[in-house]
Amino acid sequence: MARFGLAAALLALTGCVSLGGAKPPESLLTLTPEMSAPAGSALNASQAETIALHEPTVPAEIDVLRVPVKIDSSNLAYLKHAVWVERPAQLFRRVLAETIRVRSEKVVLAGGDPAARGGMQLRGSLTEFGYDASRSAVVVRYDATLLGEDGSVRQQRFEAVEEGVLAEPGPVGAALNRAANEVARQVADWAK
């Protein structure tokens, strides 16, 4: 009787769960930092020597789990079968945090906790993060603003472009990872 009840419950549950009939993607894209602090490494700093890293703002076409394809100046599509494991702004912030930590040896506060205020505040906008069909290229563009504890403000635009990329999920994902790491290196060196 218990087996019958369990089987009936499972059958009822399958009627409630809908996957939309869509086939799941073969794989999901992610970003990985090219440099990482080794396990056990520690940094000590006063609050004035820390950087609070905020999640970048993004336009609507990037704030999704798909890879935008710029067809021309007024048309946009999404790369077929290319799906991020999570939003690109979150992925990029993690790469940027790890790169700043390794290259500058600064304590980076990147957890999103509003109470964790660093001596410096790094804010920015990820304005390009996708594929440009007219150039067969991936483009990563980040506009950074660094607010110092003394009230100083610095701004700079960083960009990495990798051309000759096939419009397929694997090559585009790998190229975006390399370009994101290149932009993160540029930002880390600038924010020292």
C-alpha positions as CSV (number, residue, x, y, z in Angstrom):
1,M,0.0,0.0,0.0
2,A,2.9,2.4,0.8
3,R,4.5,1.7,-2.6
4,F,1.2,2.5,-4.3
5,G,0.8,5.8,-2.4
6,L,4.4,6.8,-3.3
7,A,3.9,5.9,-7.0
8,A,0.6,7.9,-7.1
9,A,2.3,10.9,-5.5
10,L,5.2,10.8,-8.0
11,L,2.7,10.6,-10.9
12,A,0.8,13.5,-9.5
13,L,4.0,15.5,-9.1
14,T,5.0,14.9,-12.7
15,G,1.8,16.5,-13.8
16,C,2.7,19.7,-11.8
17,V,6.2,20.1,-13.0
18,S,6.7,21.5,-16.4
19,L,10.0,22.1,-18.1
20,G,8.4,23.8,-21.1
21,G,9.2,20.9,-23.4
22,A,12.5,22.6,-24.2
23,K,15.6,20.5,-24.5
24,P,18.1,21.8,-21.9
25,P,21.4,23.2,-23.2
26,E,24.3,20.9,-23.7
27,S,26.4,23.1,-21.5
28,L,26.3,26.4,-19.7
29,L,28.8,29.2,-20.2
30,T,30.7,30.8,-17.3
31,L,33.6,33.1,-16.6
32,T,36.7,31.9,-14.8
33,P,39.5,34.2,-13.5
34,E,42.8,33.5,-15.2
35,M,44.7,34.2,-12.0
36,S,43.6,33.2,-8.6
37,A,45.1,33.5,-5.1
38,P,46.3,30.2,-3.7
39,A,44.4,28.4,-0.9
40,G,45.6,29.7,2.4
41,S,46.7,33.1,1.2
42,A,45.7,35.9,3.5
43,L,45.6,39.6,3.2
44,N,45.4,42.1,6.1
45,A,44.4,45.8,5.6
46,S,42.8,48.7,7.4
47,Q,39.4,49.7,6.1
48,A,41.1,52.6,4.2
49,E,43.2,50.1,2.2
50,T,40.2,48.0,1.0
51,I,38.1,48.2,-2.2
52,A,34.4,47.6,-2.1
53,L,33.5,46.2,-5.5
54,H,29.9,46.8,-6.6
55,E,28.1,44.6,-9.1
56,P,28.2,46.4,-12.5
57,T,25.1,48.0,-13.9
58,V,24.1,46.5,-17.3
59,P,21.7,47.4,-20.1
60,A,18.7,45.1,-20.5
61,E,20.2,43.1,-23.4
62,I,23.0,41.9,-21.1
63,D,20.9,41.4,-18.0
64,V,19.8,38.0,-19.2
65,L,21.3,34.5,-19.3
66,R,21.8,34.6,-23.1
67,V,24.6,36.0,-25.2
68,P,23.6,39.2,-27.2
69,V,24.6,39.4,-30.8
70,K,24.8,42.9,-32.3
71,I,23.7,42.6,-35.9
72,D,24.0,46.3,-36.7
73,S,23.5,49.6,-34.9
74,S,19.8,49.0,-34.4
75,N,19.3,45.2,-34.4
76,L,20.1,42.7,-31.8
77,A,19.6,38.9,-31.5
78,Y,20.8,36.2,-29.1
79,L,23.3,33.5,-29.9
80,K,21.5,30.1,-30.3
81,H,22.3,27.6,-27.6
82,A,24.5,29.9,-25.7
83,V,23.3,30.2,-22.1
84,W,25.1,31.6,-19.1
85,V,25.1,29.8,-15.8
86,E,24.2,33.1,-14.1
87,R,23.9,36.7,-15.0
88,P,27.0,38.2,-16.7
89,A,27.3,41.1,-14.2
90,Q,27.7,38.6,-11.4
91,L,30.2,36.5,-13.3
92,F,32.2,39.6,-14.3
93,R,32.3,40.9,-10.7
94,R,33.8,37.7,-9.5
95,V,36.5,37.7,-12.1
96,L,37.2,41.4,-11.4
97,A,37.4,40.8,-7.6
98,E,39.8,37.9,-7.9
99,T,42.0,39.7,-10.4
100,I,42.2,42.9,-8.3
101,R,43.0,40.8,-5.2
102,V,45.8,39.0,-6.9
103,R,47.3,41.9,-8.9
104,S,47.0,44.6,-6.3
105,E,47.2,42.5,-3.1
106,K,44.3,44.6,-1.7
107,V,41.4,43.2,0.3
108,V,38.3,43.3,-2.0
109,L,34.9,43.4,-0.5
110,A,32.6,42.0,-3.2
111,G,29.8,40.2,-1.4
112,G,27.2,42.9,-1.9
113,D,26.9,43.6,1.8
114,P,26.0,47.4,2.1
115,A,27.6,47.4,5.6
116,A,31.0,46.4,4.1
117,R,32.3,49.8,3.1
118,G,35.8,49.8,1.7
119,G,38.2,52.7,1.7
120,M,37.6,52.9,-2.0
121,Q,34.4,52.2,-3.9
122,L,34.7,50.6,-7.4
123,R,31.5,51.0,-9.3
124,G,30.9,50.5,-13.0
125,S,28.8,49.8,-16.0
126,L,29.3,46.7,-18.2
127,T,28.1,48.4,-21.4
128,E,29.2,45.7,-23.9
129,F,29.4,42.0,-23.3
130,G,28.6,39.9,-26.3
131,Y,29.2,39.2,-29.9
132,D,29.5,41.7,-32.8
133,A,28.4,39.9,-36.0
134,S,29.7,42.6,-38.3
135,R,33.3,42.1,-37.0
136,S,33.0,38.4,-36.0
137,A,34.2,39.6,-32.6
138,V,33.4,39.5,-29.0
139,V,33.5,42.8,-27.1
140,V,33.7,43.5,-23.4
141,R,33.5,47.1,-22.4
142,Y,33.4,48.3,-18.8
143,D,33.1,52.0,-17.6
144,A,34.7,52.2,-14.2
145,T,34.3,54.8,-11.5
146,L,36.7,54.7,-8.5
147,L,35.6,56.7,-5.5
148,G,38.4,57.4,-3.0
149,E,37.9,57.8,0.8
150,D,39.1,61.4,0.4
151,G,36.3,62.2,-2.0
152,S,38.3,61.9,-5.2
153,V,36.6,60.4,-8.2
154,R,38.3,58.8,-11.2
155,Q,36.7,57.4,-14.3
156,Q,38.0,55.3,-17.2
157,R,36.7,53.1,-19.9
158,F,38.2,49.7,-20.5
159,E,37.7,47.4,-23.5
160,A,38.9,44.2,-24.9
161,V,38.0,42.9,-28.4
162,E,38.8,39.5,-29.8
163,E,38.1,39.2,-33.6
164,G,37.8,36.2,-35.8
165,V,35.5,34.3,-33.5
166,L,33.0,31.8,-34.9
167,A,29.4,32.5,-33.9
168,E,29.0,29.3,-31.9
169,P,28.6,28.9,-28.1
170,G,32.0,27.3,-27.4
171,P,34.2,29.8,-29.3
172,V,32.2,32.8,-28.2
173,G,32.2,31.7,-24.5
174,A,35.9,31.1,-24.5
175,A,36.6,34.4,-26.2
176,L,34.3,36.3,-23.8
177,N,36.2,34.7,-20.9
178,R,39.5,35.8,-22.3
179,A,38.2,39.3,-23.0
180,A,36.6,39.6,-19.5
181,N,40.0,38.7,-17.9
182,E,41.8,41.2,-20.1
183,V,39.4,44.0,-19.0
184,A,39.8,42.8,-15.3
185,R,43.6,43.1,-15.6
186,Q,43.3,46.6,-17.0
187,V,41.0,47.7,-14.2
188,A,43.2,46.0,-11.5
189,D,46.3,47.9,-12.7
190,W,44.4,51.2,-12.9
191,A,42.8,50.8,-9.5
192,K,46.2,50.3,-7.6
